């Protein structure tokens, strides 16, 4: 936000100085302000205006992105709360339909045989 307003101030000062310089020189002397001075003031004002517009668009984009992120987080939390409950019920219902008891016994895995290798189909 600071960048935008700084650019607006720079543009306003550049235009004011350009206008004031041209008026003062026209009133006090019969000559004109050099073209380089006018072009420099116009270039400063143009660049500052462009920076202000880009900074404003960036602020708007950040605001929209923040709102979208908050909406998405809220929606995902809502979906997670519903799906988590349904998945838990689904697993319990599946186990009950299969006729398996809820608490299964723990079976120990057979010990490995130390001298044998598994063949994968290729030559080692």
N, C-alpha and C positions, 0 to 999 in steps of 0.2 A: 504494500500500500504506500510505503514511503517513496518508492521509486516513481510511482505514478504521479504523486503530487509534486515531487521534486522536478520531474520533467515538465509538468504544467507550469510551475513557477519559472523555470528556465525559458520556456517558450514565451510566456507573458513578458518577462524582462527583456528578452531579445527583441520582440516586436515593439515594446515601448521605447527602448533605446534607439532602435532604427527610426521610428517615427519622430521622436524628440530630436535626434540629430539632424534629420532632414528639415524639420521645421526651423530649428535654431539657425542652421546654415543658410536657409533660404531668407530668413528675416534679417540676419546680420550682414550677410555678404551676398553678392550677386552670383557667386559661383555655386557649384553643386558638390554634394558629398561624393567621394570616389566610389566607383562601382564596386570595388573590392569590399568596401565596408558594408554596403547594402547587401551584397551577395552573401557575405559572412553572416550577417544578422538573419537573413532569410534562411540560410542553411542551418544555423543553430536552432531556429524556431521550428523548421521542418523536422529535423532529427528529434528534437524534444517532443514534438507532437506525436511522431511515430512511436517513440519509446513509451509515451503515456498511453497510447491506444493499445499497444502490445501488452503493457503491464495490466491494464484494465481487463483485457481478454483473458490473460493468465489468471487473474483473481477470480473471474467468473468460472473459468474451467476448473480451478481448484475447488471452488464451492460446489459445483455440480458433481465432481468426482467424490468429494466427501459425502454428499447426500446419497449418492449411489452406493458407496461403500457401506454406509450405515444401514440403508435399506436392505442390501444384500446380506449383511451380517444378521439383521433381525429375521429375515426370511429363512436363512439357513438354520438359525437357532430354532425357529418354529418347526421347520421340516425335521430337524434332528430330534426334537422332543416327540414328535408323532411317530417317526420311523423307528426310533430306538425302542419304543413300547411295542410296536407291531412286530419287530424282529424277535424280541424276547418271547412274545406269545407264539410266534411262528415256530421257533425251535422247540418250545415245550410241547406244542400241539403235535409236531412231527414225531417227537420221541414217544408221545403217548399213543399215536396211531401205529407206530411200529411195534408196540407191545414191549418195548424195552423199559426196564426199570429206570427211575429217575437217578438213583445213585448207583452207578456202575462200579464194579469191583476193579481194583487196580491190579493189573497183571504185569509181572516182571518180564522184561525182555530177555530172551535166551542169550547166554554169554557168547561172545565171538570165538570162533575157532582161529587160533593164531597161525597156522601154517598154510591156510588156504587163501587163494586170491579169486576175486570175481572176474570172470571173463566178460569183456564188453563186446566181443565180436571181432575185434581187430587184433593184430599181432602186436605184442608189446616189445 
